[in-house]
């Protein structure tokens, strides 16, 4: 029973030939995504503008805001108040 399943799987695999160009493109896309994620993760206020090229301004702004929230309890409290006020308005 399991050998029949293995045979069927092998037949299905041989039906579809792998495209090496597609595999390479997917691999490169994943590597680029990992590099970009790492670059975004390393952003600080002191990061030179040259190092920010290729990163969207939205991602840069979001990372700066996250840094500010991690460094300042008062900023985190302000954000919590905004969410609380928004939640209170929606309950009415």
PEHU-V364844 format. One record per backbone hydrogen bond with DSSP energy under -0.5 kcal/mol. CO is the residue of the C=O (numbers start at 1). NH is the residue of the N-H. E is the energy in kcal/mol with one decimal. If there is no record, write none. Layout:
BEGIN
{{CO NH E} {CO NH E}}
END
This chain:
BEGIN
{{1 5 -1.6} {2 6 -2.3} {3 7 -2.4} {4 8 -2.3} {5 9 -2.4} {6 10 -2.4} {7 11 -2.2} {8 12 -2.2} {9 13 -2.4} {10 14 -2.0} {11 15 -1.2} {12 16 -1.1} {15 17 -0.7} {18 20 -0.7} {19 23 -2.3} {20 24 -2.3} {21 25 -2.4} {22 26 -2.6} {23 27 -2.2} {24 28 -2.7} {25 29 -2.3} {26 30 -2.2} {27 31 -2.2} {28 32 -2.6} {29 33 -2.3} {30 34 -2.3} {31 35 -2.4} {32 36 -2.5} {33 37 -2.4} {34 38 -2.3} {35 39 -2.6} {36 40 -2.5} {37 41 -2.3} {38 42 -1.2} {40 43 -1.4} {44 47 -1.4} {48 51 -1.1} {49 52 -1.2} {50 53 -1.0} {52 55 -1.8} {56 60 -2.1} {57 61 -2.8} {58 62 -2.4} {59 63 -2.3} {60 64 -2.4} {61 65 -2.4} {62 66 -2.4} {63 67 -2.5} {64 68 -2.3} {65 69 -2.3} {66 70 -2.2} {67 71 -1.8} {68 72 -1.7} {71 73 -0.5} {72 76 -1.6} {73 77 -2.5} {74 78 -2.2} {75 79 -2.1} {76 80 -2.3} {77 81 -2.2} {78 82 -2.0} {79 83 -2.1} {80 84 -2.4} {81 85 -2.9} {82 86 -2.4} {83 87 -2.5} {84 88 -2.5} {85 89 -2.2} {86 90 -1.8} {87 91 -1.1} {88 92 -0.7} {89 92 -0.6}}
END
